[in-house]
C-alpha cells in the first residue's frame, strides 16, 4: 500500500469510527459514559495517526470538527483530541 492509499484509508476509518460513535452516543441512554472506552480508543487512534504522519494535525482536527458539527449532541467530539 502506498503512502497516499494509507492516508486515504486512515481518513475513511477515522471518519467512520467517529460517525458511528456519535450516532451510538445519541442512542444510548447514558451516551458518552457508556461509550467511554471506545471514545478513549478513538482519541488514541487519532493521536497515533498524527504521530505516525498518516494524517496532519489540521486534517485530524478538521475530521473531529466536522463530526461535532453534524452531531451537536455528541459533546465528546467538540474538543479536538490533539488540543491537550
C-alpha positions in Angstrom: 0.0 0.0 0.0 1.5 3.3 -1.0 1.5 6.4 1.2 -1.5 8.1 -0.4 -3.6 5.0 -0.1 -2.6 4.6 3.5 -3.6 8.3 4.2 -6.9 7.9 2.4 -7.7 4.7 4.3 -6.8 6.3 7.6 -9.1 9.3 6.9 -12.0 6.9 5.9 -11.5 4.7 9.0 -11.4 7.7 11.4 -14.4 9.4 9.9 -16.4 6.2 10.0 -15.4 5.4 13.6 -16.2 8.9 14.9 -19.5 9.0 13.0 -20.5 5.6 14.5 -19.6 6.7 18.0 -21.6 10.0 17.6 -24.7 8.1 16.4 -24.3 5.5 19.1 -23.8 8.1 21.9 -27.1 9.7 20.8 -29.0 6.4 21.0 -27.5 5.0 24.3 -29.4 6.2 27.4 -26.2 7.2 29.2 -24.5 8.2 26.0 -20.9 9.2 26.4 -20.5 7.4 29.7 -21.4 4.0 28.2 -19.0 4.6 25.3 -16.1 6.0 27.3 -13.6 3.2 26.4 -14.5 3.5 22.7 -14.1 7.3 22.8 -10.7 7.0 24.5 -9.7 4.5 21.8 -10.7 6.9 19.1 -8.7 9.7 20.7 -5.6 7.4 21.0 -6.0 6.3 17.3 -6.2 9.9 16.2 -3.1 10.9 18.1 -1.2 7.8 16.8 -2.2 8.6 13.2 -0.8 12.1 13.6 2.3 10.9 15.3 2.9 8.4 12.5 2.2 11.2 10.0 -0.7 9.3 8.4 -2.7 12.5 9.0 -1.7 16.0 9.6 -2.7 17.8 12.8 -5.1 20.0 10.7 -6.7 17.1 8.9 -7.4 15.3 12.2 -8.8 18.4 13.8 -11.0 19.0 10.8 -12.4 15.5 10.9 -13.3 15.8 14.6 -14.8 19.3 14.0 -16.9 18.0 11.1 -18.3 15.2 13.2 -19.1 17.7 16.0 -20.9 19.9 13.5 -23.0 17.1 12.2 -23.7 15.8 15.7 -24.1 18.7 18.1 -25.4 16.4 20.9 -22.1 14.5 20.9 -20.2 16.7 23.3 -17.2 14.4 23.5 -16.1 15.3 19.9 -16.3 19.1 20.3 -12.8 19.3 21.6 -10.0 18.0 19.4 -8.1 15.1 20.9 -4.9 16.9 19.8 -5.6 20.0 22.0 -4.1 18.5 25.1 
